[in-house]
């Protein structure tokens, strides 16, 4: 059974989500706050569906960054100093 279709976001939600993106908020936080999937968010970031009567101007995408944490090194893999 296919999942139920959700209504498209309102123009107000789209405008706020796009502005939050321009303001530098994280995509995950924007999607969570406005209950959007990442697919839907990026669809509207790119101007909306091709079938929309009036598409929005696409916004430039930010460079993808991954949060990096220092890797834990197990005891057997730690570098030993040789004096």
N, C-alpha and C positions, 0 to 999 in steps of 0.2 A: 504494500500500500504506500503510495507517495505521500510525503509530508504535505500538510496544508500550505497553500500559498499565503504569503503575508502581504499586506497592503504596502505599496511603495511608501517611502518616507514623505512626510509633508514638505512643501517648499520651505517652511520655516526650519525644519530639522536639517534639511540639506544645506541651507544657508549657514546655519550655526555650525554644523560639522565642518563645512569648508573653511569658515573663518577660524575655527579652532585649529585646523590644520595649518593655515597661514600663520597663526600665532605661535606655532611650534609645538603644540601638544602632540603626545604620542598617539599613533593610529589606534593602538589597542585600547587606550583610555577613551578616545572619541567613540569608537565602536561600542564600548561597554556603556558609556553614558547615554548614548542615543539609541541603543539596542539595534545596531546595524551589524550586518556581517561585513567582513573585510571586502568581499566581492562587491556588495552594494555600495560600500563607502568609496572604493576605487572607481566604480562605475560612475558615480556622481562627481568624483574628483576629476574624471576625464570628460565631464560635460553632460553625463546622463545617457539614457538609452538612445540608440539611433532612431527609434520610432517616436521619440518625444517631439511634440509640436515645436517647442522652442528649447534647443539645447543651450546649456550654459557654456561659457568659455572654459576650456580645460585649464586646470591649474598645474604648474610645474611640480613634478614629484621631487621629493627630497631624496638625497643619497641614502641608500639602505645602510643602516649601521646595525651591528649586532653588539649587544652588551657582552663584554668579555670579562671573565673572572679568571684570576690566576688559577692554573691547573694545580690540583693537589698531586704531589709526587709521593708515591709510596716509599717506605723506608728503604727498600732494596734498590730503588732507582735514584735515590738522592746522590748527588755528587759528593764524593769523599775528597777531602783535601789531603794531599800527600805532602808532608813537610820533610 
